[in-house]
């Protein structure tokens, strides 16, 4: 079988998302009020409250990246924290730390760490990356160049009647989730993105290998333009 291709993928990134009660943030004081709404003032309060935490995280990661990859001053730069975002740029990839008020629960904060702009995959899926970040990232997200045909994906899986492959989807088919019985992974597909989600702590290499296994074993016969599951067509 042809080795799966990813030429039509715009962006691959690693994602770690965590929520935490605003009360637990180090800058929260007794006189502060826990937001119950999502106003601009609430958003600004959360951003200001987490500024010190973002800066502390950037300081730690900056030191680890510089040391582990033997980076010189001109090879690494830090932007932020600014407006709830901090970015560390290296020659191999970017590390981003985003903080925002949780849209589903105004009383919580959403911490989002990402590895983006991966220019040298070997520096992420091998090498000292695991020593720095361990198994922090549980999601490999692929942003696609064009819309994916969710109907075709679901129909293909259901028609195959594979005993170990299950697919779930919402009534409007805005997403579908592929689950493999012998993998602690699932694949969440939307029309413009694919997320490989692990139910246990894994390394980025394990995430990538699981995606390629699912792609090759179950989706290689599909022929959908712009579909990263595609193995050998235009």
PyMOL commands that set and color helices and strands:
alter all, ss='L'
color gray80, all
select helices_A, chain A and resi 22-24+40-68+73-75+122-125+129-133+150-160+204-218
alter helices_A, ss='H'
color red, helices_A
select strands_A, chain A and resi 9-21+77-82+85-89+94-101+108-116+139-144+165-169+175-180+185-190+193-198
alter strands_A, ss='S'
color yellow, strands_A
deselect
rebuild
show_as cartoon
